[in-house]
């Protein structure tokens, strides 16, 4: 019974750690609020397929 509890806790701990690290990575990778990427030069805003 002790081994089952140990491995269950280990598994849950790994999943919880992966979740927290993913949330941290996504929060650090998010651009600043209100900051938009620059418009690419040479492309029309009306028709994006034509240069």
Buried (B, 14 or more C-beta within 10 A) or exposed (E): EEEEEEEEEEEEEEEEEEEEEEEEEEEEEEEEEEEEEEEEEEEEEEEEEEE
